[in-house]
């Protein structure tokens, strides 16, 4: 008899004496499972709603169609691939990251 099966049998007997129902899975099972209650899910939804009501939604700017068209046009013309623009982007990134 293997040690694992002995431990399983002893644990089952111990749990039965304590009135605890044991699962049918072996002790050395590597399967993990998380269950989230419906109450917890509701709380999460309510928290997200509250965050938006407290100001998250007002930070969202409306889409400006003219700007979108301008950017698409510049992409089509390879404006952002020019060495001058790439240099400005790199400089800005250096400033942001403190390099």
QUIPENOR-V706994 format. One record per residue. RES is the residue in one letter. SS is DSSP state (helix for helix, strand for strand, loop for the rest). OMEGA is omega in whole degrees, 0 to 359 (999 if undefined). Layout:
# QUIPENOR-V706994
res->[RES:RES]
ss->[SS:SS]
omega->[OMEGA:OMEGA]
This chain:
# QUIPENOR-V706994
res->[X:X:X:X:X:X:X:X:X:X:X:X:X:X:X:X:X:X:X:X:X:X:X:X:X:X:X:X:X:X:X:X:X:X:X:X:X:X:X:X:X:X:X:X:X:X:X:X:X:X:X:X:X:X:X:X:X:X:X:X:X:X:X:X:X:X:X:X:X:X:X:X:X:X:X:X:X:X:X:X:X:X:X:X:X:X:X:X:X:X:X:X:X:X:X:X:X:X:X]
ss->[loop:loop:helix:helix:helix:helix:helix:helix:helix:helix:helix:helix:helix:helix:helix:helix:helix:helix:loop:loop:loop:loop:loop:loop:loop:loop:loop:loop:loop:loop:loop:loop:loop:loop:loop:loop:loop:helix:helix:helix:helix:helix:helix:helix:helix:helix:helix:helix:helix:helix:helix:helix:helix:helix:helix:helix:helix:helix:helix:loop:loop:loop:loop:loop:helix:helix:helix:helix:helix:helix:helix:helix:helix:helix:helix:helix:loop:loop:helix:helix:helix:loop:helix:helix:helix:helix:helix:helix:helix:helix:helix:helix:helix:helix:helix:helix:helix:loop:loop]
omega->[181:181:181:181:176:178:179:181:179:179:179:179:180:181:179:178:180:179:180:177:178:179:179:181:178:182:183:178:182:182:176:180:178:177:179:183:178:177:179:178:178:178:180:179:180:180:179:178:179:179:179:181:182:176:180:183:182:178:182:181:176:180:179:185:182:178:179:179:179:181:179:179:179:177:180:181:181:180:184:178:181:181:180:180:179:178:178:179:180:178:179:179:177:179:181:184:177:181:999]
